[in-house]
């Protein structure tokens, strides 16, 4: 059955005015082409509340109460990787008959959205301290300095033996919160690895590492690709190479040609 159009406030006021002038329900119904039952309802509401406007609390009540909404949010705060299905299971009877879509809308309202977790290196405390020291030491460097830096990196196509695409619930600005990331490791597992270098001007050489990276192989890759990439990227006669093997522990060294 199609939903009937709701009378405008102007029409409601005219119906009330007609009633006040002494017109009967049937006459008003015929005049404004509104069912008699509707006219009766409008007049009754006006006599009770002295208004024709919609009353607060009118309409269907939400299935998710504030208490239930807070519980749903607590679930994702405890475990950002939890699914809506698992949330419903954890809620049990407290969740009533709400759907997964309702859980999702509740989380969106609270500012949580499903996102792919960022993949970040698995860092120990010493790595974190070294990176912070590196950042502080180079905090005042000019933009020209960073434009002349050639960076290197090693990348694996698998993480801990799997490539599953996971999603996490997080708020805006929390992408790099440790609980919202997937830690990665550089070596082990027999995974395909790539070595690459790049600067502010673009990518340098990209090399496939066909076995576990050894010291000799790493030195060979550097000898064969660093200067070649610097020339390709037009870094000039004086540039800086920052390699990734020490996760930021190495001091930037100036290379002169």
N, C-alpha and C positions, 0 to 999 in steps of 0.2 A: 504494500500500500504506500503510495507516494506521500511524502511529508507535506502538510499544508503550510502555506505561507503565513508567517506570524504577522498579526496586525501591527501597523505602525503606531507610534505613540500619539500622533495627531488623530488617527482614527479612533483610538481608545478614548481620547479626551472628548471627541465629538459625540461618541456613544454615551458617555457619562453626562454630557451637557443635555443631550436629548432626553435622557431619563429624568434629569432634574427639572426639565421643562414640562414633565408630565406624560411623555410618550410611553406607551406600553412596550413590552419586550418584542411582540410580534411586529409592531409598527417599525421599531428600530431595526429589527432583523431585515425586514423588507427594504427599508430605506437605504441601509448600508451594505446590503447583500452579505450579511453575516448570519450564521446559524443562530437560532434562538438560544440554544445551550451555551454558545459562546458569549452572547449578550448577557445572559444570566451570570456567567462566571466572572465577566468583567465588572458588572455592577456589584456583585458580592465582594470581590476583591477590593473595590474602591471603598465600599462601606466599612470593611474590616480594617484596611491599612491606610486609607485616605491617600492612595496613590495608584497610578496605573503602570508605573515602571516595574521592571523585573526586580524581584526580591533577591537579596543576597542568599546564597546557598541553594539557588534554584538549579535544577539539572541533576544529572547523574553524579553520584558521589564517586570519588576516585577509589580504585581498588587498592592502591598503595598508600598506606597511612604514613605520616611522618616517621613513626617508629620503625615501620618496615623498611622505609627508604634508607634510614640510617643503618639498618642491619645489612642491607644490600651493599652499601658503600663500605662498611667494615670488611665485608668479604673480599672485595678487590684490594683494599688497603693491606690486608693480611697476605694476599696472594694475587699479584697483578696478572698472572697468567691463567687465572681461573676462568672457566667458560660459563656462559649463562645457564647452561644445563646443570653444571655442578653447583652453581649458586642456588638454583631451585631445589636441588637435592639437599643441600645444607640447611635451607630454610625449613624444609619439611612442611608440616601442617601450618606453620606460621605464615607460609607464603600463600595460603589459600589456593585459589584457582588462577593465579596470574600466569601469564605466558612468558616465554623467553623474550619476546619483543617488548613486553612491559618492563622487564628487568633492564633491557637495553635502554629504553627511553628514560627510565629512572636514573641510570648511570649518566646518560647524556645531560640530563637536567642538573646533575651534581657536578658536571664538568669533566667526567671521565669518558674517554673515547678509545675504541680499539685501535691500536697502532702496532706496526711491526717494531720489535725491539731493536735498538741500535746495537751493533756488534763492536765491542771495544776490547782491547788487549787485556788479558788476565794479569793484573798488576798486584805485586806484593807491596808491602809498606815501603821497602827500600826503593822500589820503582817509582812510587808516588812521590817520595821525598826528592828523588833525583830529578823528576820532571818539574816539580815546583821550583827547585834550585835553578834549573835551566831557564825556566820562564822568568824568574826574578833577575837572573844575570843578563838577560837580553831584553828586559822590559823597555828600555829607553832607545833601542835601536830604531833608526829611521827606516822609512818605507824602501828607500833605495837599497839598503842593506839586504832586506828580505827578498828584493827582486833579483839579487845576485846569488841567492842560495839554491843549491841543487840538492834535493832531498831524495833519499832512497827508501824503499819499503819492500817488505816481503808479504805476500798474500797467499793464503790457502783457500781452496774452494769448499772445504768441509770443516765443520766445527765439532770436535770431540767425536768424530766418526759418524756424523749424520748431518743432513742438510735440511732438516724439517723447518718449515716456515711457521713460526709461532706468533701469536698476537698477545699483547698485554694491554691492560686497562691503565691509562695514566692521564694526568692532567697536562695542559699546555705548559711548557717550560720544564717538564720533568723527564725529558728524553734520556738524559745521561745520568739520572739517579741510578746507582749500582743495581738496585733491585729491578730496574726496568731495562737492563741491558743483557746481552748474551756475551759472556767472556770468551775470548778466543785464545788459542795457543799457537806458537809459531812452528814448533817442531814435533815430530812423532806422528804415528798413525799411518804412515805411508801415503799421505794425501798429496795430490798434485799441488805444487807450489810455484808461484811466480815471483820474480824479482823485477822491480821497475824503479825508475827514477823520474823526477819531475821538478819543475820550477814554477814560478808565478806565470811564466810565459807559456806553459803547456807541458805535455808529457815528453819524456825522453825515451830511451830504449826500454823494451819489455822482453824479459828473458824467461823461458820455461826452465824450472829446476827439476830435473828428472829423477833426482834421488834426494836423500836427506842432505841438507846443506852442511858441508864441511868447510873448515877454515881455508883449505887450499882452493876449493871451488869458489868460495866467496871472493877471495883475492883475485882469482882469474876473471870473475865476472866484473869486478871493479876495474881492473886493468883494461879490459876489452870494451867497456861501455861508458865509464864516467867521463873521460875527456871527449869522447865522440858525442855523447849527449850534450855536454856543455857547449860544444861547437855548433851542434844542430839547433840548440836553443838560443844561440847568440848571446852567451853570458859575458863575453868580452875576455880581457886578459887577466882579470882578477875576480875570482869568484869563490864561494864557500861551499864545501861539501859537508852535508850532515847526514851520516848514515844511521839507519834505524836499528842496527843490531844490538845496541845497548839501551834501547828505550829511553833515550834522552840523556844518558850518563856521559856521553862523549862531548868534549868541548869542541865547538866549531873551530875548524882549522882553516887558515887562508891558503889557497892554492895559487901560485903565481906561475905564469907561462911566459 
